[in-house]
Amino acid sequence: MNQVATHTRAVPVELDDTDNAIIALLREDGRAPYRAIARELDVTEATVRSRVRRLEDSNTMRVVAVTDIEAAGYGLLLAIGLQVDGRSPEAVARELAAIPEVFSVNVVVGAQDLEVLVVAEDQQALYELMTNRLARLPGVRRLTPALAVDVLKNQPDWVPFHDDGDAAPCFVAAAADNASTGGTTARRKLDAIDRGIVDLLSRDARVSNRHIATVLGVTEGTVRTRIRRMEDDRQIRLTAVTNIDLFGDASLAYIFVEVERSDLTRTVAEALAQVRELGFVGVLLGRSDILGITMVRNTEHLAEFIHSRISAIPGVRRTDSTLGVNFIKHDYRLARIVD
């Protein structure tokens, strides 16, 4: 999960309809056979192979395992706005990025200086993280946290790529004690073998089961069964992610929505989840009622999007937004996996 680095700039490539169709199918199933993709698109298998290789070599697309937050051992997800004083936001952001529980740090413009996404194992771990590590970091003046009590949409499709993408995902150490055998809970934690499988899939989700089995010293059948079970239980999702750098100066925008009445929160959140451009929609406790995250070209685009797509939804009272200007860290391999 330690993806603390400058962006790996993508070599500009122009995506045609075939490229986009391949990416779309790999978003649905990162391990879809090339032959099945070729048949679906009415092209040759060789064409699919060469296209995928081109997309990967140009740093346009990666096919990875995304792990559910709870399966990784984290019970809490927070969006935290940080105001910085006496230091540059970038300097503070880089120190924050070294904290394993901080999986996303973005320097922003707006009421906050930084927008941070963090996970915590439980309330005690969250208290320690907030009071002993985040609040005491030199330059941090104020933390404005919001607990995500329900996530309706989390699609890490367009993400920033980083140079150290081969780093292992971050799991709670205690997760190894919560064996994933013998139960059917959709959000049970991953055991040591599961985590070894996910580690390899998070670097390349199309790596063969035989290779995984050899590395971990288990049978190929064990690998196949566990991958199927983790997917069925929504513990992992094998999917294609594409590089946000392909959009030039595009940035992530964090849109905090206040509803007219509290009893409308769920209804408004469900309507927001239907907005195609929003990659994340979560109901919050504190700071605001709902958080939506989208990608925009500039402030004018953000304003137009809010006025035409967000404020027009019945029940929305007001919005407050911040616009990302520099991603310091983002681990797209950790998310809340929802239907």
Disulfide bonds with the S-S distance in Angstrom:
none
